């Protein structure tokens, strides 16, 4: 855990200058020891090419390792890689299963991803449940993105949820300005 936290400090410049390449070395050390958070953090660097060469296949493998250890955020990103075919063969059925697992494990992004699939399938009651769960747990940046995606659907069935997302987003933005 100490290697992971040293990596976080180096990645984000907490108490030091940001050094994502050095952060990757710390994450790698902890990931090799099986720490799910380090697998996730290193995968994020690999997926975005921050401090290391971008490598979607390696990112997918690390997210998958962490997901298999029940790391909820990684479960969602395994789903995303499978849905988009990033570093792995596209598999929509498996992607949806990983989104469901992430949602059930409590990740708000996983809840939103799972709800999006349910919306596309016309499963309104289940989609509403997961959208409301994501609404209550998501932070301001997430709400901005989610709100745009929900508005783009144009679905009348979720207009009240779109309004709830907008209201929570406005409350959080107002609190941040205080």
C-alpha positions as CSV (number, residue, x, y, z in Angstrom):
1,X,0.0,0.0,0.0
2,X,2.9,2.4,0.7
3,X,4.2,1.9,-2.8
4,X,0.8,2.7,-4.2
5,X,0.5,5.8,-2.1
6,X,4.0,7.0,-3.1
7,X,2.8,6.5,-6.7
8,X,-0.3,8.6,-6.1
9,X,1.8,11.4,-4.6
10,X,4.2,11.3,-7.5
11,X,1.4,11.1,-10.1
12,X,-0.5,14.0,-8.7
13,X,2.3,16.1,-7.3
14,X,1.2,15.9,-3.7
15,X,4.1,17.2,-1.7
16,X,6.4,17.0,-4.7
17,X,6.6,17.8,-8.4
18,X,4.4,15.5,-10.5
19,X,6.4,12.6,-11.9
20,X,4.1,10.1,-13.6
21,X,7.0,8.0,-14.9
22,X,8.3,7.5,-11.4
23,X,4.7,6.9,-10.2
24,X,4.4,4.1,-12.7
25,X,7.5,2.4,-11.2
26,X,5.9,2.5,-7.7
27,X,2.6,1.3,-9.0
28,X,4.3,-1.5,-10.9
29,X,6.1,-2.7,-7.8
30,X,2.8,-2.9,-5.8
31,X,0.9,-4.3,-8.8
32,X,3.3,-7.2,-9.0
33,X,2.5,-7.9,-5.4
34,X,-1.2,-8.1,-6.3
35,X,-2.5,-4.8,-4.9
36,X,-5.7,-4.1,-6.9
37,X,-5.4,-0.3,-6.4
38,X,-1.9,-0.3,-7.9
39,X,-3.1,-2.5,-10.8
40,X,-5.9,0.0,-11.4
41,X,-3.6,3.1,-11.1
42,X,-0.9,1.7,-13.4
43,X,-3.6,0.7,-15.9
44,X,-4.8,4.3,-15.9
45,X,-1.3,5.5,-16.8
46,X,-1.0,2.9,-19.5
47,X,-4.5,3.6,-20.9
48,X,-3.7,7.4,-21.2
49,X,0.0,7.3,-21.9
50,X,0.9,9.4,-18.9
51,X,4.5,8.8,-17.8
52,X,4.6,5.5,-19.8
53,X,4.0,4.5,-23.4
54,X,0.3,4.1,-24.1
55,X,-0.6,0.4,-24.1
56,X,-4.3,-0.5,-24.2
57,X,-3.6,-4.3,-24.1
58,X,-1.5,-4.0,-21.0
59,X,-4.0,-1.6,-19.4
60,X,-6.8,-4.1,-20.1
61,X,-4.8,-6.9,-18.5
62,X,-4.2,-4.9,-15.3
63,X,-7.8,-3.7,-15.1
64,X,-8.8,-7.4,-15.5
65,X,-6.5,-8.5,-12.7
66,X,-7.8,-5.9,-10.4
67,X,-11.4,-6.6,-11.4
68,X,-10.9,-10.3,-10.6
69,X,-10.0,-9.2,-7.1
70,X,-13.4,-7.4,-7.0
71,X,-12.1,-3.9,-7.6
72,X,-15.3,-2.1,-8.7
73,X,-13.7,0.7,-10.7
74,X,-11.6,-1.8,-12.6
75,X,-14.7,-3.9,-13.4
76,X,-16.2,-0.9,-15.2
77,X,-13.1,-0.2,-17.2
78,X,-12.8,-3.9,-18.2
79,X,-16.3,-3.4,-19.5
80,X,-15.3,-0.2,-21.4
81,X,-12.3,-1.9,-23.0
82,X,-14.5,-4.9,-24.0
83,X,-17.3,-2.7,-25.4
84,X,-14.9,-0.5,-27.4
85,X,-12.4,-3.2,-28.3
86,X,-9.5,-1.3,-26.7
87,X,-6.5,-3.7,-26.3
88,X,-8.8,-6.7,-26.5
89,X,-11.3,-8.2,-28.9
90,X,-14.6,-6.5,-28.7
91,X,-17.2,-8.5,-26.7
92,X,-20.4,-6.6,-26.0
93,X,-21.9,-9.5,-24.0
94,X,-19.0,-9.6,-21.6
95,X,-18.8,-5.8,-21.4
96,X,-22.4,-5.7,-20.2
97,X,-21.6,-8.4,-17.6
98,X,-18.7,-6.4,-16.3
99,X,-20.8,-3.2,-16.1
100,X,-23.4,-5.1,-14.1
101,X,-20.7,-6.4,-11.7
102,X,-19.2,-3.0,-11.3
103,X,-22.7,-1.5,-10.6
104,X,-23.5,-4.2,-8.0
105,X,-20.1,-3.6,-6.4
106,X,-21.0,0.1,-5.9
107,X,-19.0,2.0,-8.5
108,X,-21.0,5.0,-9.7
109,X,-19.5,5.0,-13.1
110,X,-20.3,1.3,-13.4
111,X,-23.8,2.0,-12.2
112,X,-24.1,4.6,-15.0
113,X,-22.6,2.3,-17.6
114,X,-25.0,-0.5,-16.6
115,X,-27.9,1.8,-16.6
116,X,-27.0,3.0,-20.1
117,X,-27.2,-0.6,-21.4
118,X,-30.5,-1.1,-19.7
119,X,-31.9,2.1,-21.2
120,X,-30.8,0.9,-24.6
121,X,-32.7,-2.3,-24.0
122,X,-35.8,-0.5,-22.8
123,X,-35.6,-1.9,-19.3
124,X,-36.8,1.4,-17.7
125,X,-37.3,0.3,-14.0
126,X,-33.9,-1.3,-13.7
127,X,-32.2,1.6,-15.6
128,X,-33.9,4.1,-13.3
129,X,-32.6,2.3,-10.2
130,X,-29.0,2.4,-11.4
131,X,-29.2,6.0,-12.7
132,X,-30.5,7.1,-9.3
133,X,-27.7,5.2,-7.5
134,X,-25.1,6.8,-9.8
135,X,-26.7,10.2,-9.2
136,X,-26.3,10.0,-5.5
137,X,-22.7,8.9,-5.5
138,X,-21.2,10.8,-8.5
139,X,-19.0,13.9,-8.2
140,X,-19.4,17.1,-10.1
141,X,-17.2,16.2,-13.1
142,X,-19.0,12.9,-13.5
143,X,-22.4,14.6,-13.3
144,X,-21.4,17.0,-16.1
145,X,-20.6,14.1,-18.3
146,X,-23.5,12.0,-17.3
147,X,-26.0,14.8,-17.7
148,X,-24.8,15.5,-21.3
149,X,-25.1,11.8,-22.1
150,X,-28.6,11.5,-20.6
151,X,-29.8,14.7,-22.4
152,X,-28.5,13.2,-25.7
153,X,-30.8,10.2,-25.4
154,X,-33.9,12.4,-25.7
155,X,-35.9,9.7,-23.8
156,X,-39.1,11.1,-22.2
157,X,-39.0,8.2,-19.8
158,X,-36.0,9.6,-17.9
159,X,-36.8,13.4,-18.0
160,X,-37.3,13.4,-14.2
161,X,-33.9,11.7,-13.8
162,X,-32.3,14.3,-16.1
163,X,-33.8,17.0,-14.0
164,X,-32.5,15.3,-10.8
165,X,-29.0,15.1,-12.3
166,X,-29.1,18.8,-13.3
167,X,-30.3,19.8,-9.8
168,X,-27.6,17.8,-8.0
169,X,-25.0,19.1,-10.4
170,X,-26.1,22.7,-9.8
171,X,-26.0,22.1,-6.0
172,X,-22.5,20.7,-6.1
173,X,-21.2,23.5,-8.3
174,X,-22.8,26.1,-6.0
175,X,-21.1,24.4,-2.9
176,X,-17.8,24.4,-4.7
177,X,-18.0,28.2,-5.2
178,X,-18.6,28.9,-1.6
